[in-house]
Amino acid sequence: MITLYSKPNCMQCKFTKEYLSNHNIKYKEINVMEDLDSLAHIKDDLGYQTLPVIETDTGNSWFGFRPDLLEGLNG
């Protein structure tokens, strides 16, 4: 399962969600403005300061709208 950490009014988050939906890639979205534990996770554990953050079940992660990396995800 892919986890998408996002926040409202984030254009790169919107683009990422659209890409995942348009390519039938299942994901779980977490709004970090509502889930402060997840916000701490992406900052403290993963080391990111920018959204969106994608985390895969294989332990890979990245930030930003990255179609080149999203392309490799299975639907």
PDB file of N, CA, C and O in Angstrom:
ATOM      1  N   MET A   1       0.849  -1.188   0.000  1.00  0.00           N
ATOM      2  CA  MET A   1       0.000   0.000   0.000  1.00  0.00           C
ATOM      3  C   MET A   1       0.887   1.240   0.000  1.00  0.00           C
ATOM      4  O   MET A   1       1.912   1.290   0.679  1.00  0.00           O
ATOM      5  N   ILE A   2       0.477   2.221  -0.762  1.00  0.00           N
ATOM      6  CA  ILE A   2       1.177   3.495  -0.829  1.00  0.00           C
ATOM      7  C   ILE A   2       0.491   4.455   0.134  1.00  0.00           C
ATOM      8  O   ILE A   2      -0.736   4.527   0.184  1.00  0.00           O
ATOM      9  N   THR A   3       1.288   5.183   0.889  1.00  0.00           N
ATOM     10  CA  THR A   3       0.746   6.209   1.773  1.00  0.00           C
ATOM     11  C   THR A   3       1.163   7.562   1.227  1.00  0.00           C
ATOM     12  O   THR A   3       2.338   7.810   0.955  1.00  0.00           O
ATOM     13  N   LEU A   4       0.177   8.427   1.075  1.00  0.00           N
ATOM     14  CA  LEU A   4       0.405   9.792   0.606  1.00  0.00           C
ATOM     15  C   LEU A   4       0.152  10.731   1.772  1.00  0.00           C
ATOM     16  O   LEU A   4      -0.976  10.839   2.255  1.00  0.00           O
ATOM     17  N   TYR A   5       1.188  11.402   2.220  1.00  0.00           N
ATOM     18  CA  TYR A   5       1.058  12.417   3.266  1.00  0.00           C
ATOM     19  C   TYR A   5       0.861  13.751   2.562  1.00  0.00           C
ATOM     20  O   TYR A   5       1.683  14.149   1.736  1.00  0.00           O
ATOM     21  N   SER A   6      -0.225  14.439   2.887  1.00  0.00           N
ATOM     22  CA  SER A   6      -0.555  15.671   2.175  1.00  0.00           C
ATOM     23  C   SER A   6      -1.172  16.683   3.132  1.00  0.00           C
ATOM     24  O   SER A   6      -1.344  16.424   4.324  1.00  0.00           O
ATOM     25  N   LYS A   7      -1.501  17.845   2.570  1.00  0.00           N
ATOM     26  CA  LYS A   7      -2.225  18.875   3.319  1.00  0.00           C
ATOM     27  C   LYS A   7      -3.130  19.607   2.349  1.00  0.00           C
ATOM     28  O   LYS A   7      -2.906  19.563   1.140  1.00  0.00           O
ATOM     29  N   PRO A   8      -4.156  20.285   2.863  1.00  0.00           N
ATOM     30  CA  PRO A   8      -5.059  21.042   1.992  1.00  0.00           C
ATOM     31  C   PRO A   8      -4.323  22.170   1.269  1.00  0.00           C
ATOM     32  O   PRO A   8      -3.318  22.689   1.755  1.00  0.00           O
ATOM     33  N   ASN A   9      -4.840  22.534   0.112  1.00  0.00           N
ATOM     34  CA  ASN A   9      -4.323  23.652  -0.677  1.00  0.00           C
ATOM     35  C   ASN A   9      -2.866  23.470  -1.106  1.00  0.00           C
ATOM     36  O   ASN A   9      -2.126  24.446  -1.229  1.00  0.00           O
ATOM     37  N   CYS A  10      -2.467  22.247  -1.328  1.00  0.00           N
ATOM     38  CA  CYS A  10      -1.109  21.916  -1.775  1.00  0.00           C
ATOM     39  C   CYS A  10      -1.209  21.439  -3.222  1.00  0.00           C
ATOM     40  O   CYS A  10      -1.754  20.367  -3.484  1.00  0.00           O
ATOM     41  N   MET A  11      -0.688  22.226  -4.161  1.00  0.00           N
ATOM     42  CA  MET A  11      -0.820  21.876  -5.579  1.00  0.00           C
ATOM     43  C   MET A  11      -0.072  20.595  -5.921  1.00  0.00           C
ATOM     44  O   MET A  11      -0.584  19.768  -6.676  1.00  0.00           O
ATOM     45  N   GLN A  12       1.126  20.415  -5.383  1.00  0.00           N
ATOM     46  CA  GLN A  12       1.860  19.183  -5.682  1.00  0.00           C
ATOM     47  C   GLN A  12       1.141  17.968  -5.105  1.00  0.00           C
ATOM     48  O   GLN A  12       1.195  16.882  -5.683  1.00  0.00           O
ATOM     49  N   CYS A  13       0.468  18.146  -3.966  1.00  0.00           N
ATOM     50  CA  CYS A  13      -0.340  17.061  -3.391  1.00  0.00           C
ATOM     51  C   CYS A  13      -1.484  16.728  -4.337  1.00  0.00           C
ATOM     52  O   CYS A  13      -1.770  15.559  -4.594  1.00  0.00           O
ATOM     53  N   LYS A  14      -2.130  17.759  -4.850  1.00  0.00           N
ATOM     54  CA  LYS A  14      -3.247  17.568  -5.781  1.00  0.00           C
ATOM     55  C   LYS A  14      -2.784  16.835  -7.031  1.00  0.00           C
ATOM     56  O   LYS A  14      -3.448  15.898  -7.475  1.00  0.00           O
ATOM     57  N   PHE A  15      -1.664  17.241  -7.605  1.00  0.00           N
ATOM     58  CA  PHE A  15      -1.143  16.590  -8.805  1.00  0.00           C
ATOM     59  C   PHE A  15      -0.818  15.120  -8.533  1.00  0.00           C
ATOM     60  O   PHE A  15      -1.073  14.253  -9.369  1.00  0.00           O
ATOM     61  N   THR A  16      -0.260  14.856  -7.365  1.00  0.00           N
ATOM     62  CA  THR A  16       0.093  13.481  -7.010  1.00  0.00           C
ATOM     63  C   THR A  16      -1.157  12.629  -6.874  1.00  0.00           C
ATOM     64  O   THR A  16      -1.195  11.507  -7.379  1.00  0.00           O
ATOM     65  N   LYS A  17      -2.187  13.143  -6.197  1.00  0.00           N
ATOM     66  CA  LYS A  17      -3.444  12.401  -6.046  1.00  0.00           C
ATOM     67  C   LYS A  17      -4.084  12.134  -7.408  1.00  0.00           C
ATOM     68  O   LYS A  17      -4.584  11.039  -7.661  1.00  0.00           O
ATOM     69  N   GLU A  18      -4.066  13.136  -8.277  1.00  0.00           N
ATOM     70  CA  GLU A  18      -4.634  12.955  -9.615  1.00  0.00           C
ATOM     71  C   GLU A  18      -3.877  11.888 -10.390  1.00  0.00           C
ATOM     72  O   GLU A  18      -4.488  11.056 -11.061  1.00  0.00           O
ATOM     73  N   TYR A  19      -2.551  11.907 -10.302  1.00  0.00           N
ATOM     74  CA  TYR A  19      -1.750  10.904 -11.006  1.00  0.00           C
ATOM     75  C   TYR A  19      -2.093   9.511 -10.497  1.00  0.00           C
ATOM     76  O   TYR A  19      -2.344   8.604 -11.291  1.00  0.00           O
ATOM     77  N   LEU A  20      -2.104   9.336  -9.186  1.00  0.00           N
ATOM     78  CA  LEU A  20      -2.397   8.023  -8.606  1.00  0.00           C
ATOM     79  C   LEU A  20      -3.791   7.543  -9.010  1.00  0.00           C
ATOM     80  O   LEU A  20      -3.963   6.383  -9.383  1.00  0.00           O
ATOM     81  N   SER A  21      -4.772   8.418  -8.938  1.00  0.00           N
ATOM     82  CA  SER A  21      -6.143   8.055  -9.303  1.00  0.00           C
ATOM     83  C   SER A  21      -6.255   7.728 -10.786  1.00  0.00           C
ATOM     84  O   SER A  21      -6.877   6.732 -11.156  1.00  0.00           O
ATOM     85  N   ASN A  22      -5.664   8.550 -11.630  1.00  0.00           N
ATOM     86  CA  ASN A  22      -5.741   8.338 -13.084  1.00  0.00           C
ATOM     87  C   ASN A  22      -5.048   7.060 -13.531  1.00  0.00           C
ATOM     88  O   ASN A  22      -5.371   6.517 -14.588  1.00  0.00           O
ATOM     89  N   HIS A  23      -4.093   6.573 -12.732  1.00  0.00           N
ATOM     90  CA  HIS A  23      -3.364   5.348 -13.067  1.00  0.00           C
ATOM     91  C   HIS A  23      -3.821   4.156 -12.222  1.00  0.00           C
ATOM     92  O   HIS A  23      -3.153   3.124 -12.166  1.00  0.00           O
ATOM     93  N   ASN A  24      -4.969   4.320 -11.569  1.00  0.00           N
ATOM     94  CA  ASN A  24      -5.558   3.233 -10.755  1.00  0.00           C
ATOM     95  C   ASN A  24      -4.589   2.653  -9.740  1.00  0.00           C
ATOM     96  O   ASN A  24      -4.550   1.441  -9.526  1.00  0.00           O
ATOM     97  N   ILE A  25      -3.813   3.516  -9.122  1.00  0.00           N
ATOM     98  CA  ILE A  25      -2.876   3.102  -8.072  1.00  0.00           C
ATOM     99  C   ILE A  25      -3.549   3.365  -6.731  1.00  0.00           C
ATOM    100  O   ILE A  25      -3.889   4.503  -6.407  1.00  0.00           O
ATOM    101  N   LYS A  26      -3.734   2.308  -5.961  1.00  0.00           N
ATOM    102  CA  LYS A  26      -4.391   2.447  -4.663  1.00  0.00           C
ATOM    103  C   LYS A  26      -3.443   3.106  -3.670  1.00  0.00           C
ATOM    104  O   LYS A  26      -2.246   2.819  -3.641  1.00  0.00           O
ATOM    105  N   TYR A  27      -4.000   3.985  -2.869  1.00  0.00           N
ATOM    106  CA  TYR A  27      -3.194   4.680  -1.875  1.00  0.00           C
ATOM    107  C   TYR A  27      -4.069   5.080  -0.699  1.00  0.00           C
ATOM    108  O   TYR A  27      -5.293   5.165  -0.793  1.00  0.00           O
ATOM    109  N   LYS A  28      -3.386   5.320   0.408  1.00  0.00           N
ATOM    110  CA  LYS A  28      -4.040   5.845   1.603  1.00  0.00           C
ATOM    111  C   LYS A  28      -3.527   7.263   1.789  1.00  0.00           C
ATOM    112  O   LYS A  28      -2.318   7.492   1.823  1.00  0.00           O
ATOM    113  N   GLU A  29      -4.446   8.216   1.910  1.00  0.00           N
ATOM    114  CA  GLU A  29      -4.052   9.606   2.098  1.00  0.00           C
ATOM    115  C   GLU A  29      -4.158   9.979   3.571  1.00  0.00           C
ATOM    116  O   GLU A  29      -5.148   9.674   4.235  1.00  0.00           O
ATOM    117  N   ILE A  30      -3.120  10.644   4.067  1.00  0.00           N
ATOM    118  CA  ILE A  30      -3.122  11.154   5.434  1.00  0.00           C
ATOM    119  C   ILE A  30      -2.897  12.658   5.381  1.00  0.00           C
ATOM    120  O   ILE A  30      -1.887  13.132   4.859  1.00  0.00           O
ATOM    121  N   ASN A  31      -3.847  13.395   5.925  1.00  0.00           N
ATOM    122  CA  ASN A  31      -3.739  14.849   6.020  1.00  0.00           C
ATOM    123  C   ASN A  31      -2.911  15.153   7.278  1.00  0.00           C
ATOM    124  O   ASN A  31      -3.376  14.943   8.398  1.00  0.00           O
ATOM    125  N   VAL A  32      -1.699  15.642   7.087  1.00  0.00           N
ATOM    126  CA  VAL A  32      -0.801  15.868   8.223  1.00  0.00           C
ATOM    127  C   VAL A  32      -1.230  17.050   9.088  1.00  0.00           C
ATOM    128  O   VAL A  32      -0.721  17.231  10.194  1.00  0.00           O
ATOM    129  N   MET A  33      -2.163  17.847   8.587  1.00  0.00           N
ATOM    130  CA  MET A  33      -2.679  18.945   9.402  1.00  0.00           C
ATOM    131  C   MET A  33      -3.664  18.409  10.450  1.00  0.00           C
ATOM    132  O   MET A  33      -3.909  19.055  11.468  1.00  0.00           O
ATOM    133  N   GLU A  34      -4.219  17.233  10.190  1.00  0.00           N
ATOM    134  CA  GLU A  34      -5.153  16.598  11.119  1.00  0.00           C
ATOM    135  C   GLU A  34      -4.500  15.482  11.928  1.00  0.00           C
ATOM    136  O   GLU A  34      -5.002  15.109  12.988  1.00  0.00           O
ATOM    137  N   ASP A  35      -3.391  14.951  11.436  1.00  0.00           N
ATOM    138  CA  ASP A  35      -2.717  13.823  12.085  1.00  0.00           C
ATOM    139  C   ASP A  35      -1.280  14.237  12.427  1.00  0.00           C
ATOM    140  O   ASP A  35      -0.356  14.048  11.636  1.00  0.00           O
ATOM    141  N   LEU A  36      -1.123  14.801  13.613  1.00  0.00           N
ATOM    142  CA  LEU A  36       0.184  15.341  14.004  1.00  0.00           C
ATOM    143  C   LEU A  36       1.237  14.257  14.213  1.00  0.00           C
ATOM    144  O   LEU A  36       2.430  14.529  14.080  1.00  0.00           O
ATOM    145  N   ASP A  37       0.817  13.033  14.539  1.00  0.00           N
ATOM    146  CA  ASP A  37       1.775  11.931  14.651  1.00  0.00           C
ATOM    147  C   ASP A  37       2.390  11.631  13.284  1.00  0.00           C
ATOM    148  O   ASP A  37       3.585  11.354  13.187  1.00  0.00           O
ATOM    149  N   SER A  38       1.580  11.687  12.236  1.00  0.00           N
ATOM    150  CA  SER A  38       2.095  11.466  10.882  1.00  0.00           C
ATOM    151  C   SER A  38       3.013  12.603  10.458  1.00  0.00           C
ATOM    152  O   SER A  38       4.022  12.374   9.790  1.00  0.00           O
ATOM    153  N   LEU A  39       2.669  13.821  10.841  1.00  0.00           N
ATOM    154  CA  LEU A  39       3.541  14.963  10.551  1.00  0.00           C
ATOM    155  C   LEU A  39       4.898  14.765  11.217  1.00  0.00           C
ATOM    156  O   LEU A  39       5.936  15.005  10.601  1.00  0.00           O
ATOM    157  N   ALA A  40       4.888  14.331  12.467  1.00  0.00           N
ATOM    158  CA  ALA A  40       6.144  14.056  13.177  1.00  0.00           C
ATOM    159  C   ALA A  40       6.907  12.927  12.482  1.00  0.00           C
ATOM    160  O   ALA A  40       8.132  12.986  12.384  1.00  0.00           O
ATOM    161  N   HIS A  41       6.205  11.906  12.000  1.00  0.00           N
ATOM    162  CA  HIS A  41       6.844  10.778  11.318  1.00  0.00           C
ATOM    163  C   HIS A  41       7.588  11.239  10.070  1.00  0.00           C
ATOM    164  O   HIS A  41       8.741  10.862   9.865  1.00  0.00           O
ATOM    165  N   ILE A  42       6.936  12.056   9.230  1.00  0.00           N
ATOM    166  CA  ILE A  42       7.625  12.455   8.000  1.00  0.00           C
ATOM    167  C   ILE A  42       8.772  13.422   8.276  1.00  0.00           C
ATOM    168  O   ILE A  42       9.744  13.466   7.522  1.00  0.00           O
ATOM    169  N   LYS A  43       8.664  14.187   9.344  1.00  0.00           N
ATOM    170  CA  LYS A  43       9.754  15.105   9.691  1.00  0.00           C
ATOM    171  C   LYS A  43      10.895  14.395  10.415  1.00  0.00           C
ATOM    172  O   LYS A  43      12.055  14.502  10.020  1.00  0.00           O
ATOM    173  N   ASP A  44      10.552  13.668  11.480  1.00  0.00           N
ATOM    174  CA  ASP A  44      11.574  13.088  12.357  1.00  0.00           C
ATOM    175  C   ASP A  44      12.134  11.766  11.843  1.00  0.00           C
ATOM    176  O   ASP A  44      13.344  11.543  11.889  1.00  0.00           O
ATOM    177  N   ASP A  45      11.263  10.895  11.357  1.00  0.00           N
ATOM    178  CA  ASP A  45      11.706   9.568  10.921  1.00  0.00           C
ATOM    179  C   ASP A  45      12.206   9.568   9.482  1.00  0.00           C
ATOM    180  O   ASP A  45      13.226   8.953   9.172  1.00  0.00           O
ATOM    181  N   LEU A  46      11.476  10.268   8.599  1.00  0.00           N
ATOM    182  CA  LEU A  46      11.843  10.252   7.181  1.00  0.00           C
ATOM    183  C   LEU A  46      12.722  11.434   6.788  1.00  0.00           C
ATOM    184  O   LEU A  46      13.432  11.367   5.785  1.00  0.00           O
ATOM    185  N   GLY A  47      12.682  12.523   7.571  1.00  0.00           N
ATOM    186  CA  GLY A  47      13.557  13.662   7.317  1.00  0.00           C
ATOM    187  C   GLY A  47      13.059  14.656   6.278  1.00  0.00           C
ATOM    188  O   GLY A  47      13.854  15.422   5.734  1.00  0.00           O
ATOM    189  N   TYR A  48      11.752  14.662   5.989  1.00  0.00           N
ATOM    190  CA  TYR A  48      11.202  15.571   4.981  1.00  0.00           C
ATOM    191  C   TYR A  48      10.583  16.803   5.631  1.00  0.00           C
ATOM    192  O   TYR A  48      10.024  16.744   6.726  1.00  0.00           O
ATOM    193  N   GLN A  49      10.702  17.915   4.920  1.00  0.00           N
ATOM    194  CA  GLN A  49      10.107  19.178   5.365  1.00  0.00           C
ATOM    195  C   GLN A  49       9.088  19.696   4.364  1.00  0.00           C
ATOM    196  O   GLN A  49       8.457  20.726   4.599  1.00  0.00           O
ATOM    197  N   THR A  50       8.921  18.987   3.245  1.00  0.00           N
ATOM    198  CA  THR A  50       8.068  19.431   2.151  1.00  0.00           C
ATOM    199  C   THR A  50       7.062  18.348   1.814  1.00  0.00           C
ATOM    200  O   THR A  50       7.361  17.159   1.925  1.00  0.00           O
ATOM    201  N   LEU A  51       5.866  18.759   1.400  1.00  0.00           N
ATOM    202  CA  LEU A  51       4.824  17.820   1.000  1.00  0.00           C
ATOM    203  C   LEU A  51       4.591  17.926  -0.507  1.00  0.00           C
ATOM    204  O   LEU A  51       4.944  18.932  -1.122  1.00  0.00           O
ATOM    205  N   PRO A  52       4.005  16.906  -1.090  1.00  0.00           N
ATOM    206  CA  PRO A  52       3.582  15.651  -0.493  1.00  0.00           C
ATOM    207  C   PRO A  52       4.760  14.727  -0.245  1.00  0.00           C
ATOM    208  O   PRO A  52       5.840  14.898  -0.811  1.00  0.00           O
ATOM    209  N   VAL A  53       4.528  13.747   0.612  1.00  0.00           N
ATOM    210  CA  VAL A  53       5.487  12.667   0.822  1.00  0.00           C
ATOM    211  C   VAL A  53       4.781  11.363   0.465  1.00  0.00           C
ATOM    212  O   VAL A  53       3.655  11.106   0.892  1.00  0.00           O
ATOM    213  N   ILE A  54       5.466  10.560  -0.320  1.00  0.00           N
ATOM    214  CA  ILE A  54       4.984   9.216  -0.663  1.00  0.00           C
ATOM    215  C   ILE A  54       5.854   8.234   0.105  1.00  0.00           C
ATOM    216  O   ILE A  54       7.079   8.345   0.118  1.00  0.00           O
ATOM    217  N   GLU A  55       5.199   7.267   0.748  1.00  0.00           N
ATOM    218  CA  GLU A  55       5.916   6.181   1.432  1.00  0.00           C
ATOM    219  C   GLU A  55       5.307   4.868   0.947  1.00  0.00           C
ATOM    220  O   GLU A  55       4.091   4.685   0.986  1.00  0.00           O
ATOM    221  N   THR A  56       6.168   3.955   0.489  1.00  0.00           N
ATOM    222  CA  THR A  56       5.682   2.676  -0.010  1.00  0.00           C
ATOM    223  C   THR A  56       5.840   1.604   1.059  1.00  0.00           C
ATOM    224  O   THR A  56       6.567   1.784   2.036  1.00  0.00           O
ATOM    225  N   ASP A  57       5.148   0.487   0.860  1.00  0.00           N
ATOM    226  CA  ASP A  57       5.244  -0.605   1.832  1.00  0.00           C
ATOM    227  C   ASP A  57       6.594  -1.308   1.777  1.00  0.00           C
ATOM    228  O   ASP A  57       6.900  -2.127   2.644  1.00  0.00           O
ATOM    229  N   THR A  58       7.409  -0.997   0.763  1.00  0.00           N
ATOM    230  CA  THR A  58       8.755  -1.566   0.685  1.00  0.00           C
ATOM    231  C   THR A  58       9.788  -0.688   1.391  1.00  0.00           C
ATOM    232  O   THR A  58      10.973  -1.016   1.425  1.00  0.00           O
ATOM    233  N   GLY A  59       9.322   0.440   1.959  1.00  0.00           N
ATOM    234  CA  GLY A  59      10.224   1.305   2.705  1.00  0.00           C
ATOM    235  C   GLY A  59      10.812   2.450   1.913  1.00  0.00           C
ATOM    236  O   GLY A  59      11.577   3.248   2.455  1.00  0.00           O
ATOM    237  N   ASN A  60      10.468   2.548   0.627  1.00  0.00           N
ATOM    238  CA  ASN A  60      10.932   3.683  -0.178  1.00  0.00           C
ATOM    239  C   ASN A  60      10.073   4.898   0.116  1.00  0.00           C
ATOM    240  O   ASN A  60       8.892   4.774   0.442  1.00  0.00           O
ATOM    241  N   SER A  61      10.667   6.064   0.001  1.00  0.00           N
ATOM    242  CA  SER A  61       9.907   7.301   0.193  1.00  0.00           C
ATOM    243  C   SER A  61      10.569   8.423  -0.582  1.00  0.00           C
ATOM    244  O   SER A  61      11.761   8.381  -0.886  1.00  0.00           O
ATOM    245  N   TRP A  62       9.758   9.433  -0.895  1.00  0.00           N
ATOM    246  CA  TRP A  62      10.247  10.646  -1.546  1.00  0.00           C
ATOM    247  C   TRP A  62       9.230  11.762  -1.329  1.00  0.00           C
ATOM    248  O   TRP A  62       8.113  11.526  -0.869  1.00  0.00           O
ATOM    249  N   PHE A  63       9.639  12.974  -1.670  1.00  0.00           N
ATOM    250  CA  PHE A  63       8.727  14.110  -1.524  1.00  0.00           C
ATOM    251  C   PHE A  63       8.531  14.770  -2.879  1.00  0.00           C
ATOM    252  O   PHE A  63       9.334  14.601  -3.796  1.00  0.00           O
ATOM    253  N   GLY A  64       7.442  15.528  -2.984  1.00  0.00           N
ATOM    254  CA  GLY A  64       7.148  16.274  -4.202  1.00  0.00           C
ATOM    255  C   GLY A  64       6.371  15.450  -5.214  1.00  0.00           C
ATOM    256  O   GLY A  64       6.223  14.238  -5.060  1.00  0.00           O
ATOM    257  N   PHE A  65       5.882  16.111  -6.239  1.00  0.00           N
ATOM    258  CA  PHE A  65       5.187  15.452  -7.335  1.00  0.00           C
ATOM    259  C   PHE A  65       6.238  14.895  -8.278  1.00  0.00           C
ATOM    260  O   PHE A  65       6.892  15.645  -9.002  1.00  0.00           O
ATOM    261  N   ARG A  66       6.400  13.565  -8.268  1.00  0.00           N
ATOM    262  CA  ARG A  66       7.454  12.897  -9.029  1.00  0.00           C
ATOM    263  C   ARG A  66       6.868  11.833  -9.955  1.00  0.00           C
ATOM    264  O   ARG A  66       6.891  10.649  -9.616  1.00  0.00           O
ATOM    265  N   PRO A  67       6.343  12.229 -11.116  1.00  0.00           N
ATOM    266  CA  PRO A  67       5.783  11.248 -12.042  1.00  0.00           C
ATOM    267  C   PRO A  67       6.784  10.157 -12.420  1.00  0.00           C
ATOM    268  O   PRO A  67       6.391   9.017 -12.663  1.00  0.00           O
ATOM    269  N   ASP A  68       8.071  10.495 -12.470  1.00  0.00           N
ATOM    270  CA  ASP A  68       9.078   9.503 -12.816  1.00  0.00           C
ATOM    271  C   ASP A  68       9.129   8.378 -11.786  1.00  0.00           C
ATOM    272  O   ASP A  68       9.360   7.226 -12.154  1.00  0.00           O
ATOM    273  N   LEU A  69       8.921   8.679 -10.517  1.00  0.00           N
ATOM    274  CA  LEU A  69       8.916   7.661  -9.475  1.00  0.00           C
ATOM    275  C   LEU A  69       7.528   7.033  -9.320  1.00  0.00           C
ATOM    276  O   LEU A  69       7.413   5.839  -9.043  1.00  0.00           O
ATOM    277  N   LEU A  70       6.485   7.830  -9.499  1.00  0.00           N
ATOM    278  CA  LEU A  70       5.119   7.294  -9.402  1.00  0.00           C
ATOM    279  C   LEU A  70       4.874   6.256 -10.485  1.00  0.00           C
ATOM    280  O   LEU A  70       4.120   5.306 -10.275  1.00  0.00           O
ATOM    281  N   GLU A  71       5.501   6.425 -11.635  1.00  0.00           N
ATOM    282  CA  GLU A  71       5.322   5.503 -12.753  1.00  0.00           C
ATOM    283  C   GLU A  71       5.708   4.074 -12.384  1.00  0.00           C
ATOM    284  O   GLU A  71       5.159   3.116 -12.928  1.00  0.00           O
ATOM    285  N   GLY A  72       6.651   3.936 -11.461  1.00  0.00           N
ATOM    286  CA  GLY A  72       7.123   2.616 -11.077  1.00  0.00           C
ATOM    287  C   GLY A  72       6.225   1.897 -10.062  1.00  0.00           C
ATOM    288  O   GLY A  72       6.478   0.739  -9.730  1.00  0.00           O
ATOM    289  N   LEU A  73       5.200   2.558  -9.577  1.00  0.00           N
ATOM    290  CA  LEU A  73       4.320   1.945  -8.587  1.00  0.00           C
ATOM    291  C   LEU A  73       3.277   1.077  -9.268  1.00  0.00           C
ATOM    292  O   LEU A  73       2.769   1.424 -10.335  1.00  0.00           O
ATOM    293  N   ASN A  74       2.964  -0.038  -8.656  1.00  0.00           N
ATOM    294  CA  ASN A  74       1.959  -0.940  -9.217  1.00  0.00           C
ATOM    295  C   ASN A  74       0.571  -0.497  -8.813  1.00  0.00           C
ATOM    296  O   ASN A  74       0.359  -0.026  -7.696  1.00  0.00           O
ATOM    297  N   GLY A  75      -0.362  -0.646  -9.714  1.00  0.00           N
ATOM    298  CA  GLY A  75      -1.748  -0.307  -9.464  1.00  0.00           C
ATOM    299  C   GLY A  75      -2.519  -1.443  -8.849  1.00  0.00           C
ATOM    300  O   GLY A  75      -3.712  -1.304  -8.579  1.00  0.00           O
TER     301      GLY A  75
END
